[in-house]
Amino acid sequence: MSEAAAEQPVCPRHPGTVTYVRCQRCERPTCPQCQVAAPVGVLCVDCVRDAQKQARPVRSSLGFTAAYGKPWATYVLMAACLGVYFVAPVLLGRYWFYDLGLLPEAPDRWWSWVTSGFVHFGLLHLILNMFMLWQFGAQLEPAMGRVRYLALYVVSLLGSSAMVVLLGSHDSVHGGASGAIFGLLAGYAIALRSMRLQWTNIAAFAAMWLVAGFFVGGISWEGHLGGAIAGAAAMALMLRSVQRRRRP
């Protein structure tokens, strides 16, 4: 190799690529694959990553670390419900909902406390729940952050299952995401109340569906009630932890 070729600047991440563009921060050569446009000049991906790590997290009005971008956690939950509805019958057979649904007379089937939240008994049942999940999840996830949002969903789901086991009918199988969604509704109402915003409309909407469960067949008021109680309690505890952190 000639001396001139040896002196050519190469990208440290791609030693075989010659580049005459340098990072404005570390002044190392950076190839097109590693260049990130900045307000002034170009930065390398390593400097961008370091800057992101050092940046202070942005907190939402609730005091939680905000989540940016699309509500991926909500999309994953929706995809799981859709996957179970369309794939489980193929893999488990005609009575797949008995394998995944919650049976109050068999509380020892621990997995069903979770899997029942992804079981839906008809296309309309699925569509309605997915619409509600998207509507409220897309608002809560950015404000709470993905980890807290998923924690709220899981706690609500388990609370819903617990109430079904305690009070649910023993001659039917229970399932659906509505119990966890009621937890999101209750948590949303608690969050609005903490910010002194209008929360009674959400509470009235949830109460209407809860009461409907006593008169309309096929609606598990036990699951809705358990999810709402668990979701409200979980959100209240999360908000309380934030308030403690804010105190001098």
N, C-alpha and C positions, 0 to 999 in steps of 0.2 A: 504494500500500500504506500502511496506517495505521501510526503510530509504535508502537502496541501490538503489531501483527502482526510488525513488523520486529524487536521485542525478544524474540519467542518463541524459546526454545532449539531448535535443530535439530541433527540428527545430522550430524557432519562427513563421514561416509561416504555419507549419504543426505540431502542438503541440503533436499529437499522434505518431509522427515518431521519433524514437531514432536514432541519428547519432553521430559519433565520428569525422566527418570531419568538419573542421572550415574554414570560409572565411579568406583568407590571408589579407584582408583589415580591416574588422570590428571584426574579430575573433569570430563571433557568429557561433554556429552550423548550418550547412546547409545540408539538405537532398538531395538525388539524383535528386529530381524534381526541386530543387532550385539551383543546382550547375551549374556554367558556367566555362568551362576550360579556364585558363589564361596562358600566356607564362610561368609563374612560379606559380605553385599551382592551387588553385580553388578559385573562387569568388562566392558570392551569387548574386542572381538576383537583389536585392535591390542596392547593390554597383555598379553593372554594369549599372543599370538604372541611378544612380546618376552621374556616370562618363560620360555617354553619354550626360546628360543634361549640364554638365560643359564644355564639349569639345567644342572648337570653330568650327563653321561651315566651311567646306572646300568650297572655292569659285572656280568657273570655270574660264577659260581664259577670259570669257566675264565679269567677276566681279559679277556674280549671285551666290547665294548659290546652289551648285550642288546637284543633286538628284542621289542617288545610287540605285543599284538594277535594276530590270527590269522596262521598261517604262510602268508602270501600267496605267498612265493617257491615254496614247495612246491606250492601250489595251481596256480600258473602252469605249473610243470613238468608236473604231472599233466594240466592242460588241454591243453598242447602235445602230449603223447603221445596223448591221446584224439582231439584234432583231426586229427593225422596219420593215425591208424588209420581214422577214419571219413570224412575229407575227401580224403586223398591218392588213394584208389582212384577217386574221382569225377573228380578233376582230371587225374591222370596215367595212368589206365587200369589194365588188369588186372595188368600187371607193374610196378606202382609201386614195389615194394620193391627192384627192381633199380636204379631211379633214385636212391633215397635210402639204400639199404643199403650196407654196406662190403664191397668186393671186394678181398681181399688181393693179387690179381694186378694191381690197378689203384690203387696208393697215391696216384697223382697226382690222383685225384678228391678233392681236399682237402675239399670240402663234406661228403662222406660220412663223414668222421671225426666230424662233429657230428650230422648228420641221422640217421645210423644209430642213435644213442642214443634216437631217438623212433620207431623202426620196430619193430612187433610183428607176429608171424606168426600170431596167433590170439587169440581173445577170452580164453582161459584164460591165455595168456602175458601179455597186457595186464593182466588183473585181478590176477594174482599180483605183478607188478612194481609196479603202482600201490598195492597194499596195503602192500608193503614200503617204498615211497617215502614214503607217508603216515605209516607207523609210525615210521620213524627220522628222516625229515625234520622232522616236527612236534616232535621232541625236540631236534634239533640246531639248527634255525633260531633259536629263541628264545635259546639259549645262545651261539651264535656271532655273531648278527647276520646280516641278510639278505645283505650284500655278501660277507662271508667264507664264508657257507654256499654261496652261488652259485659262488664261486671254487672251493671244495672240490669241488662237483659237476662243474664244467667241467673241472678238472684231472683228476678221476677218469675222466671220460668220454674225454678225450684219451689218458690212460694206457691205458685199455681198448682204444681203437682202435689205438694204437701196438703193443700186444702182439698183437692180432689180425693186423695187417699182418706182423709178424715171424714169428709161429708158426701163424697160422690156416690152415685148409684152403683151398686155392685153387679148389676145385670147388664152393663154396657161397657164398651171400651171408650176411653177418653183420649182426645188428641186435638192438636191445633196450636197455632202460634198466638192465638188471641190472649191467652193468659199472660204471656210475656209482654205482649203489646199493651195490655191494660197496665202493666207495671211501668211501661214507658209513658203512658198517659198520666198516671198518677205522679210519676217523677217529674214530668213536664209541668203539671199543675203546681207542685211544690216549688219548682224552680221559678216559675212566674210569680208566685206569691212572695218568694224571698226577695225578688227585685221590685216588689210593689207594682206589678203589672196585672192586667186583667187575667184572672185565672179561673173565675167561676164558670165561664163558658165551657172550658175543658172539663171541669168537674161535673157539670150538668150533663155533658155529652156522655161521659163515662158512666154516670149514674143511670142514664136512660138505658144504655145497653145492659147494665147490670140488672136493672129491674126487669128488662125484657126476658132475661134468662129464667125468671120465675114463671113466665106465662107462655113462652114460645119453646116448643120442643126442639131438641138438638143443640141448644145453647147451654154451655156449662157455666152456670152462674158461680159454681164453686171455684172453678179455675180462674174466672175473671176476678172474683173477690180476693182469692189468695195472691194472684199476681199484683193486683192493685195495692194490697197491704204491704207486700214485700217491696214493691217498687217505690212506694212512698217512703217507707222506712229507710231503704238504701240511699235514696236521694237526700233525705234529711241528714243522715249520718255523714254523707260526703260533703254537704254544704257546711255542716258543723265543723268538720275538720279544716275546711278552708278558712272559716271565720277564726278558728283558733290560731291558724298560721299567720293571719293578718294582724292579730293583736300584738302590740309592742311588748 
